[in-house]
Amino acid sequence: MSDFQINDYLLSKECDDLAADIVADFKQDLAADETLEDKRDEMMDRAHEDADGHAWVIYNYQALMLCAHCDTSNGEAFLDDVGFEWNQGESTIYTVATTIAYGEIRARIEQEIDRLIEEATP
């Protein structure tokens, strides 16, 4: 049995921390005439990268536990947005779980980045 645990609070905290790191990295590299808003697209690209490589996405068991123990509304919407189709012989429960986990993590990171940009905008 694994010691891995996840719940909605831990998922939100992890995503908020990732977003804060992204914003901090971009904030320190801003030119004098730039704002965080100018870097929004680049920060969203980084959100994709962080979500795509996250252990809770790439490890099937962890993705499945995320789906079982957290609100995955954003991830389910992502699944619909990309037009996920079950392919007999190719798709598994883990294919669905990792796709939902990715969509959920990415959406939460992006939402927190949006909030942090808005908070930093005078």
Steps between C-alpha positions, in 0.01 A plus 500: 500500500623846414541786747385745234213718616312771323192708561359820360685717753839344413428529129406867531805575713733328254353687203507833686865442591589415140322814378677714760837360386418573137393857572804561722736374228346729240473794739873500569580503127265785401652789313426848633226557242335156536218377719398153601210532257756526219633159602162328542536274193848389603377428853214292358752303294692432818176392672457244222857375547468476878167317478615268222807388694342484844522170687125511563452486123777269380453227761181310426420413861539858615286631214231246587510599869475869402186418301357294784564748782480849346257722317590441135248731334774687312664176392175354377430818303850470351424141397193627316688797349765277343236264367630196683365182346529155647694281257441131547829326566691825555322697771509396863367640825850642546483683166187674619637565851828652381319722249255622766782551752698705246198713414416557866852594605555726201168680553570557869849633430365732230220626726750585773733670250205712385422592860863590574529714186181683589621549858829647372333733250452851639 
